[in-house]
Amino acid sequence: MKTKMMLPKDFCEMEAVKYVAFRYGTTPECVLEHYLIQSGMVYSNECQETDFSLTPNEMALFHDLGVEQSFLSQGT
Protein backbone atom coordinates (compact mmCIF):
# COMPACT_ATOMS: atom_id res chain seq x y z
CA MET A 1 0.00 0.00 0.00
CA LYS A 2 1.31 3.41 -0.98
CA THR A 3 1.01 6.32 1.42
CA LYS A 4 1.10 9.91 0.25
CA MET A 5 2.09 12.82 2.43
CA MET A 6 -0.22 15.75 1.86
CA LEU A 7 0.52 19.40 2.59
CA PRO A 8 -2.16 22.05 2.73
CA LYS A 9 -2.58 23.67 -0.71
CA ASP A 10 -1.75 27.03 0.89
CA PHE A 11 1.94 26.11 1.00
CA CYS A 12 2.06 25.73 -2.79
CA GLU A 13 0.42 29.10 -3.26
CA MET A 14 2.90 31.06 -1.12
CA GLU A 15 4.88 33.57 -3.16
CA ALA A 16 8.19 32.42 -1.68
CA VAL A 17 7.51 28.81 -2.67
CA LYS A 18 6.44 29.87 -6.17
CA TYR A 19 9.60 31.95 -6.52
CA VAL A 20 11.90 29.05 -5.57
CA ALA A 21 10.00 26.79 -7.97
CA PHE A 22 10.44 29.36 -10.74
CA ARG A 23 14.20 29.49 -10.05
CA TYR A 24 14.47 25.72 -10.57
CA GLY A 25 12.02 25.60 -13.47
CA THR A 26 9.64 23.28 -11.65
CA THR A 27 6.39 23.29 -9.69
CA PRO A 28 5.83 24.42 -6.10
CA GLU A 29 4.77 20.85 -5.27
CA CYS A 30 8.07 19.48 -6.53
CA VAL A 31 10.08 22.04 -4.58
CA LEU A 32 8.21 21.19 -1.39
CA GLU A 33 8.77 17.48 -2.06
CA HIS A 34 12.51 18.17 -2.34
CA TYR A 35 12.35 20.04 0.97
CA LEU A 36 10.63 17.09 2.66
CA ILE A 37 13.20 14.66 1.25
CA GLN A 38 16.22 16.81 2.12
CA SER A 39 14.90 17.35 5.65
CA GLY A 40 14.38 13.61 6.13
CA MET A 41 10.60 13.73 6.53
CA VAL A 42 9.92 11.51 3.50
CA TYR A 43 12.11 9.13 1.56
CA SER A 44 10.55 8.53 -1.84
CA ASN A 45 10.74 10.93 -4.73
CA GLU A 46 7.85 10.89 -7.19
CA CYS A 47 8.81 14.23 -8.67
CA GLN A 48 10.34 14.06 -12.14
CA GLU A 49 12.83 16.90 -11.56
CA THR A 50 15.54 15.37 -9.38
CA ASP A 51 18.52 17.34 -10.63
CA PHE A 52 18.54 20.05 -7.98
CA SER A 53 19.04 20.43 -4.25
CA LEU A 54 17.68 23.26 -2.19
CA THR A 55 20.24 25.60 -0.67
CA PRO A 56 20.56 25.93 3.12
CA ASN A 57 18.84 29.32 2.88
CA GLU A 58 15.90 27.82 0.98
CA MET A 59 15.66 24.99 3.50
CA ALA A 60 15.57 27.54 6.33
CA LEU A 61 12.93 29.56 4.45
CA PHE A 62 10.58 26.57 4.16
CA HIS A 63 11.15 25.70 7.81
CA ASP A 64 10.34 29.30 8.79
CA LEU A 65 7.18 29.15 6.68
CA GLY A 66 6.01 26.31 8.88
CA VAL A 67 6.56 23.33 6.60
CA GLU A 68 7.14 20.81 9.36
CA GLN A 69 6.34 17.17 9.93
CA SER A 70 3.57 18.04 12.38
CA PHE A 71 1.65 19.70 9.51
CA LEU A 72 1.72 16.60 7.35
CA SER A 73 -1.35 14.44 7.04
CA GLN A 74 -1.40 11.00 5.51
CA GLY A 75 -3.67 10.17 2.63
CA THR A 76 -3.93 7.29 0.20
N, C-alpha and C positions, 0 to 999 in steps of 0.2 A: 504494500500500500504506500502510495506517495503522499507526502505531507507538504503542503505549501505554507510558507510564512507570508502573512498578509500585513501590509502597512496601511494605515489610513490614507486614502487618496490625497488628503491635504498635503502630505509630505511631497508628493510628486508635483504639486502645483505651486510650491514655494519658489520664489524667484531665484534664490540662491541655488537650489537644486537644479532648476532649469538652466541656469548659467553654466554650472559645472558640466551638465549633460551636453550643452552646446559646445563647450570647449573640447570635449572628447568626441563630438560627432555622433552621439548616441541619445538614448531616451533617459528621462529622469528615473524610470523604473530600473533600467540597467545600472545606472550610477549608484542608486541605493542598494541594489543587489551586490555590487562590488564593495560597497561600504560594509554590508553585513558579512560578507566573506572575509574581507581584510580584518574586521574586528573580531572574527571568530564566532559570530552568532549563528551562522549557517555554513554548510560545507559543500553544497552542490551549486554548480553554476549552470543555469539554464539560459543565460544571456549569451547571445551570439558574439558580442564584442568582448573578447577576453584579452585584448592586446594593450590594456592600460592598467595602471595602478593609481589609486588616489594618493595625492601628496599628504604628508602629515598635517598640513594646514587644512586641506579639504576634509580629512578624517575628523579633525577637531571641530570644524564647522558643523558637520552632520551630528556629531555628539552634542554640540551646543544647541542645535535645533531640536534636540530631544529624541533623536532616532536611537532608541535604546531597546534592549531585549524585553524590558517590561512592557513596552508598547506593542509587541508583536502578538498576533493572535493566530492560532492555527486553523487552517481550513483545508478541505480536501478538494 
